[in-house]
Amino acid sequence: MKIRSNRVGEQMKKELGEIISRKIKDPRIGFVTVTDVEVSGDLQIAKVFISVLGDEEQRQNTLKGLSKAKGFIRSEIGQRIRLRKTPEILFEFDESIDYGNRIDTLLHQLRRENQE
């Protein structure tokens, strides 16, 4: 069952990227990258991890816009992926990118301090 949920997650990730960038015209939604999709074992819930280019306000506006378009996005996914029931979609920020950038910045600072 885990293999199937991973496969559905990968398919959803691909489709969501296209739906968000091409089909949704909400001005609140900025430049969004779908970084991962985790689908529960029973295929009922899909956690969609996103990264958004911009400041905190742009990130929050994008999240609001995506939440408002959730029904449309879900129906688009339902048409593109053949499942008995389309999973409920939950959007979350992918903190791993920010975390990675923070570590990268700290490493550069340390390297600079050691060279001085």
C-alpha positions, 0 to 999 in steps of 0.5 A: 500500500505504501508503494501505491501512495508514493506513486499517487504522491509523485503523480499528484506532484507533477499535476499540481505543478502544472495546475498551479502554474497554468490554470489558477489565475489568482493574483495572490498566488506568487511563484510556487514550487511543489516540492513534495506530496505525501499521501496517506496510506488510505489515499484520503489525505495529501499533504502538499509541500510548497515553497514560495518565492518572496517575503512572509506576506507573499507566502501567506497570500499564496497560501490563502489563494491556494486554500481558496482554490482547493476545490478547483485544484482537487477537481482538476486532480480528480480528472487527471488521475484515475482514483476512486476518491480524490484525496483531501489536499492540505497545503504546507510550507516546505521548511526544509528549503529555508532550513537548508539555506540557513545552514548554508549561510552559517557555513559561509559565515564560519568559512569567512571567519576562519579565513580572517 
